[in-house]
């Protein structure tokens, strides 16, 4: 298997539910197995995105904050 592709979804400067809406739109176009990294300056995304990901059945890979920007990684599994 090759290096996994990470698609960056830059939603910095956008506020809830904007970042989640952008992630949903990108997931719709992604292939199964793709990893998306949402960049969000809205700290609400750190709570909202994992809840939504678990609800719809994708895989939450982790999230961390760097310099006021959340990096939330998700794998599309279906």
N, C-alpha and C positions, 0 to 999 in steps of 0.2 A: 504493500500500500504506500502511496506517495504522501507527501506532506499534506495535512488537511488544510483546506482553504478556509480562511476566516474573513467573513464579510463584515466590514465596519459600518455600523449605522450611527452616524453622527447626529445626535439630537441635542447637543449642548445648546443652551439658550432657549430651549423649548420646555414648556411646563405641562404637568399632568393635565389631560391624558396624552399629550402630544408624543412624548418619547415611546410610550407603549403602542400608540397607533402606528408610529413609524416602524417599530419592530414587527408588528403584526403584518404590515404591508410587505416588508422585506421577507418575512418567513413564508408568506404566501408564494413568493416567486422563487424561493430557495429550493434546492434539491434535498432529498432525505439524506441525512448525514452531515449536511453543511453546518458550520459553526458561525454564529453571528455574534458580534460584540457590539453591544449598545453603549454608546457614550452619552451620558446624561448628566447635566449639572443640577437636575431636580432630584433632591434626596428622596422624594416620594417614590421615585422609580425603583429604588433599592428594596422597597417593600412591595410595591404593586406588581412589578415584573415577575418575581418568583412565585407569587400567588397565582398569577394568570398562567404561567408556564406549567405549574403543577396541575392546575385545573384542566388545561387542554391536553396535557400528556406529552409535552416536550421535555427535554433534559436540561436542567439547570446545571451549568458547569462551574459557576462561581461569580462572585462580584467583589470588587474592591474599589476603594476610593483613592484617587491620586490627584492631589492639587485641586480638590473641589469638584472633580469630575468622576462620576461612577462609571466603571468598566464592568458591564454585566454580560457574561458569556452564556450562550444558549446553543444547544444542538437540536436541529430539527429531526424528529424521529418518526414522523408519519406524514 
